[in-house]
């Protein structure tokens, strides 16, 4: 079992990271078009789900 302790500073860092990623995707949307932004967003979601799958213990 993996236990994470999320403090106020950790939550603030998570919020800042989320806002930074959204800002980059918005800038990419404006400069390169929606297809690139949506594609990069999907890749980021898949990467995050993969990392979470590696860290989650087996349910069996």
C-alpha positions as CSV (number, residue, x, y, z in Angstrom):
1,X,0.0,0.0,0.0
2,X,1.3,3.5,-0.9
3,X,0.2,6.3,1.4
4,X,0.4,9.9,0.3
5,X,0.2,12.8,2.7
6,X,-0.9,16.0,1.0
7,X,-0.1,19.1,2.9
8,X,-1.3,22.7,2.1
9,X,2.0,23.3,0.3
10,X,1.6,20.2,-1.7
11,X,-1.9,21.1,-2.7
12,X,-0.8,24.6,-3.7
13,X,2.0,23.0,-5.8
14,X,-0.5,20.7,-7.5
15,X,-2.8,23.6,-8.2
16,X,0.1,25.7,-9.7
17,X,1.2,22.8,-11.8
18,X,-2.3,22.3,-13.1
19,X,-2.7,26.0,-14.0
20,X,0.7,25.9,-15.7
21,X,-0.3,22.9,-17.9
22,X,-3.6,24.5,-18.8
23,X,-1.8,27.8,-19.7
24,X,0.6,25.9,-22.0
25,X,-2.3,24.1,-23.6
26,X,-4.1,27.4,-24.1
27,X,-1.0,29.0,-25.7
28,X,-0.6,25.9,-27.9
29,X,-4.2,26.2,-28.9
30,X,-3.7,29.8,-29.9
31,X,-0.5,29.3,-31.8
32,X,-0.7,25.9,-33.4
33,X,-4.4,25.2,-33.4
34,X,-6.8,23.1,-31.5
35,X,-5.7,19.7,-33.0
36,X,-2.2,20.0,-31.4
37,X,-3.6,21.1,-28.1
38,X,-6.2,18.4,-27.9
39,X,-3.6,15.8,-28.9
40,X,-1.1,16.9,-26.3
41,X,-3.8,17.0,-23.7
42,X,-4.7,13.4,-24.5
43,X,-1.1,12.3,-24.4
44,X,-0.7,13.9,-20.9
45,X,-3.9,12.2,-19.7
46,X,-2.6,8.8,-20.9
47,X,0.8,9.4,-19.3
48,X,-0.8,10.3,-15.9
49,X,-3.1,7.3,-16.1
50,X,-0.1,5.0,-16.8
51,X,1.9,6.4,-13.9
52,X,-1.1,5.9,-11.6
53,X,-1.5,2.4,-12.9
54,X,2.1,1.6,-12.0
55,X,1.8,3.0,-8.5
56,X,-1.6,1.4,-7.7
57,X,-1.3,-2.0,-6.0
58,X,-2.9,-5.0,-7.7
59,X,-6.5,-5.6,-6.8
60,X,-6.3,-9.4,-6.8
